[in-house]
């Protein structure tokens, strides 16, 4: 079996699966249960000045028969005294010395406040700290959470203040509620961050009750925006992790968060640059035991790939992630329908006819049997038909060699500019040749 151990900026754990700072890591009892189940690490629910949480506070988006496709919450940081949390953190680390115990912190933008809480938390023997600059609700009204995390100067300053007092690695947790995630990631690095974690939750409203007209959730008839997470946010999170991983100015380890529900999701995040992953919604939906399948699945995958260590996955797909302007415009695929698997449900025809390029024909054989066929000369290879098809392997996307050299938009524009420059000199090439 492959080696599943990871080391994130000096924080070691027996596997890459950590619980994220959230309700599942609210107490020592919970974190210890999680370690017993097999989780490699946990980020303790955010500590700071204890608050009062609302009732109710959770909501979910169910889609097409799937429960909890997305999850929304308006819960804030810990509502338990700091001393109680510190005692339980100490006891947990003492009982599980080989597991990663990281503590999430959030205080107001004040140097002394950061120094004070960092020293108190490190005194009980934690492996690292995670600075929560991402909570999008509740704390923002007090100048904390995403209110700080959306301002690169505050991210940099607060990271620096924490690092001034810290003896353990400092991870900065980033908010996705920003135009460019790399702006705050770079600010964290400038402030001395040892690693970054992303994404925190996305601003959201889960829904509205059509009978009562109350928001979901509501507190005595009033609602507020919350933080969105779960499987639905994974594509957003994966993109932001990838953007940070391929940015040379964000050259620190990444802890990937956002919709990780199984070992496959974890592998995708690691391929796109994450050293490990954090999980919340899936554990809240199914319980701590899901980590058993995650570990088994990851072990089997690594064995199939012939990899000796899970760390061999980190960043392997990052070089393949680029900008649209660098994509090969001469690369071409077409859809091909395999009649032996097709049930002639017409989903592909309807989708193509109504919303794509009208290149799938409904035909009939001499004996009256209906079948579908792609008019390949008109197919642009958009993938829509294969996406809507309900049958595995009924439609495949097949590469059609163009016989031309790769040519991206950026290359094309450079070539045009080069020809234009040549035309300005005597004997220059004709621009139309391009």
N, C-alpha and C positions, 0 to 999 in steps of 0.2 A: 504494500500500500504506500501511496505517496505521502510525503511530509506535508501536513496541513498547517504547520506553525507559521506565523507571520510576525514581523517586527515593524510596527508603525512608528517611525521617528523615535525609536528607543523603547516603545511600549510593546512587550511581547505577549502573545497569547497562543494557546494550543491549536486554535483554528481561526479562520477569518470572520466568523459569525459573532457579532456583538449585538446586544440589545441597545437600541437608541435611548437617549434621555427622554422619558415619557412615562405614562402611568405604569407600564410593566417594571420600571426600575425605581419605584417610589419608596420602597422599604428594603431593609436588609433581608427580611423573610423572602421577598420576591426574588431578589438578586441571587440569593443562595439557592433557591429552588431552581432558578435558571441555570446556574453553574452545575448543579446536580444533574440536570437534564442534558447538559453537553455544550452549552453556549461557551464560547471562548473568552468573552469579555462583556462588560456592561458599562454604559455611561449613565451614572446615577442621575435621577431626575433633578432638574436644575435647582440649585441652592441659591439663596439670597435672603432678603427680608421676607419672612413668611407672609402669605396673602390669604384671602378668603376666596374660595372658588364658588362658582355658581352651580345651581341645580335647575334644569338639566344642563349638560355640557357637551354631549356627543351626538353626532348624526352620521348617517351613511347614505351613499348613493348606490342603489342596487340597479343592475342593468342586464336586461335580457335573460333573467333567471339567475344571474350571478349575484350572490350576496356580497356586500361590501366591496364593490368595484372601486369605490372611493370612500374616504373617511374624513369627516370634518369634526373639529373640536374647538371649544372656546375655553379649554382648561389652561390655567396659568402654571407658574412654577410651584415648588413645594409649599404646602400649607402646614408643614410640621416644623417645629423648632429646630434651629440649626444644630444645637447640642445633641438632640436626639438622632439626627441624621449622621452626625460625626461619629457618635458612638457605634451606630450600626455599620458604618463604612469600615471602621477599625476592626470590628468583629468579623465582618465579611472577608476582608483582605487577610486577616490572620488565619481564617479557616480555609481560604482558597488562595494560597500564596502564588500559584502559577497561573492564575487567571487575571485578565486585565481589568482593573477597577479604575475607571476614569470618572471624574466628577464634573458635571456641567455647572457653570457659574453664571450668574447675572446680577449685576449691581448697577447703580447709576454711574454715569460717566464722571468718575471722580478718582483721582490717583490713589488717595488714602484708602478709599473704600475697596479698591481692587487689591491693594497691598494687604489689607486686613483679612479679607476673605481667603485670598490665596494662601497666606501663612497658616490660617486656622485649618484649612482643608488638608494641606500638605502634611501638617503635624500628625495626622492620623494614619499616614502611610499609603497614600494613593499612588497609582502608577502614572497618572497624568491628569491634565485639566482640559476641559472643553469650554470655550467661551461662547455663550449663547447670544449671538447677534442676529437671531433670526425669527424669534417668536413674533408673529404678525398681529397679535391681538392682546388687549389688556395692558401689557407692559409698555406698549408703544406710547400710551397716553402719559407715561411717566418718564419718557425719554430713554427707554431701554428697549431691548429686543430689536425688531426690525427698524425702529426709529433710529437706532445707532447703526445697525447693519447696512442701511441704505446710504450711509455717508462715509465714503472712503477715508476721510480725515479722522473721523471718530473711530473707525475700525483700526486704523493704524495706531492712533494714540492709546486706545484701551488695550490693544495687544501689547504695546510697549510697556504700559503700566503693569500688566500682569506678568510679563517677562522679567521686569525689574525685581519682582519678589519671588518668582517661581524657581524651584530647584528641579522640577519634573517637566517633561515635555508639555507644550501648550498647543492644543488644537483649536483652531478658530472655525466655528460653525457659521456658515454663510446663509443669508436669506436669498431665496429665488425671486423675491418681489423687487426686482431691479432690472434695468435694461441690459446691462452687461455684467455678468457674474465675475468676469476676470478683473474688473475694476476694483472690486472689494477684495478679491483673492490676492491681487498684487499689493493692495494696501496692507493686508494681513502679513504678507511676507516682509514688506518693508518694516512692519512693526516688530518683526522677529519671530513670527509664528513658526513652530516646528512642523506643523501639518495643518491641513484644512479638512473640514468635513462639510458635505453638502449632498442634498439640499435640505433646508428646513422647510416648513410647510408653506403652502401657497394661499394667498388671500382667497376666501371663498364664502359662498352662501350655499348650503347644501340643498335647500329647497323651500317651498312654501306650501303649507297645508291648504288644499283647495276647499275644504269645508269650513275651517275656522279662520283662514287667511293669516294665521300666525306663521312666522318664519320657523324653519326647522334647523336646529332646535330653538326653543324660545324659553325665556325666563319670565314667567308671570305675564306673558303676552307681548314681551319685547324681545327682539333678537339683535345680534351683532355679527359682523363678519368673523370668520374663524380661520383655522389653518387646515388646508386640504392635503391629504396624503393617501397612501394606499396604491394598489396596482395602477390606477388611472394616471398617476403622476410619473410613472417610471420613464416614459420617453423624454419628459422634460428634464428629469434628474440626470438621465444618462447623457443627454446633450451637454448639460452644464458641467458634468464631470469631465467629459471629453474636451470641452473648450478650455478648461483649466489645465488638463493633462498635456495638451499640445502647445500651451503657451510657455515660452522659454522663461518668462519672468515670474511664473508661478511654479518654480522648481522645488516643490516640497511634496511629501507624501499626501495622499488623499484617502479619506474614509468616505466611502460612497453610501449615500442614503437616498431613499425615495422609491417606494413600491417594490422593494426586494421581498419576494414571497417564496422563493425556492432556490435550489442550487443553481439552476440555469440563469436566473436573474443575477446571482452573485458572480457567476463566471463572466457575464456580459459587462458588469461594472468593472471587474478586474482587468478584462481585456482592454477596456477603455481607460485604464490608468489608475484605478483604485487599488490600494494595497489590501484593503478589507472592506467589509460592509457592515452597516447597522440596520437593524430590523425593528419595526414597531407594530404596524398595523396587522401584519400576518400573525404575529404572536398574540395580539389582542383578539384576533378572529378565531384562531385555532389552538392557542395555548403554547407553552414552552416546548412541548414534545416535538414540534415540527422540525426542530434542529436536528433530530435523528435522521430524518430523510435528507436534510440538507447535507449533512456530513457524508452519509452513504452515497448520495448522488454525486457529490463532488469527488469523492474517492474513486468511484467507478469511471467518471469522466476523465480524470487525470490518468488512470490506468490505460484507458482506451487510447488516449493521446500519447502514451509513452512518456509522460512527464514525471519526474522524480519529486518535484516540489510544487506546491500551489503558487509559490512566488514566480515561477516561470511564466505564469499567465499575465502578470502585471504589465499593462501597456502594450501588449502585442498587436492590438488593432489600432493604436493611436496613429501610427504613420499612414494608415489607410483612411483617416478622417481628415477631410480637407475643406476647402471653400468651393462653392458652386462653380466659380470661375476657373477652377483647375480640373473640372471633370471633362472626360474625353467625349466630345460631341460627335465623333465618328463611331463610337461604340453603339451597337444596335442589337436589340433582342426583339423577338416576336412571340406571340402566344401560339401555342399548339395544343389542340384539343385531342385527347386520347379517347377514341370512341369506345374502347373496351371498358373504360371506367366511367364514362359520361352517362348520367341518368336523364339527360335532355330536360332538365328542369327549367331551362331558358333564362336562368338568372344572369348568366354571362351576356347573353344576347340583349336582354333588357338594359343592363347596365351600360353596355357598349353603345347600343342604339340611342338611348336617351341622354347619356351623360359623357360619352367619350367620342370614338372616331368611326362608328358605324361600319365596322369591318368584320363582324361575325354574322354569318348567314345561316338561316334556318332552311335546311334542304330536306328532300325526301328521296329515298332510293326507289328503284323500279318496283320493288315489292311493297312500297308504301311505308317503309320504316323511316321515321324522322331522325335527323341527325344535325349536328352543328359543326360549322367549319369556319376557320379564320381565313380571311382574305389577306394573306401575309404581306402582299405588296402595299397594303394600306394600313397595316398595323404599326403603331408607333412605339409599341412595347411599354405601355404605361403601367401594366400589371393589374389593372382594375378587375379584369375578368377572373384572374386567378385568385384575387382577394375575395370576391363575392361567391366564388364557387364553393358549394357545401361538401364536395367530395374530394378526399385526399387523392392527389396524383391524377386528377382528371384533366387538369390544365397545367402545362409547364411553360416556362419562359426560356426560349432557346436563342442562343447567340447566333447572329448571322454575320459572318466576317464581311467587312466592307472593302477590304483590300487597300484601305487608305491608312496612312500613318496617323497615330493619335493626334488630335488637335483640340485643345481646350479653348474656351472663350478668351482667356488671357493671352494664350499663344497667338490666337487669331488677331487680337487687337495689336499685339506687338508687331506682328508681321505686316499689318496694314500701315502702322506707323512707320515701320522701316522702309516700306515701299514709298510712302509719302515723302520721307526724307530723301530717298534716292531720286525721286522725280524733280526735286529742287536743284539737283546737280545736272550738268550736261551729260547726256547719254544715259540718264537714269532709267531703271526698269519701268514698265508700264504698270500703274497702280491696279488696273483692271485684272492683271494676271493673278492677283491674290484671290 
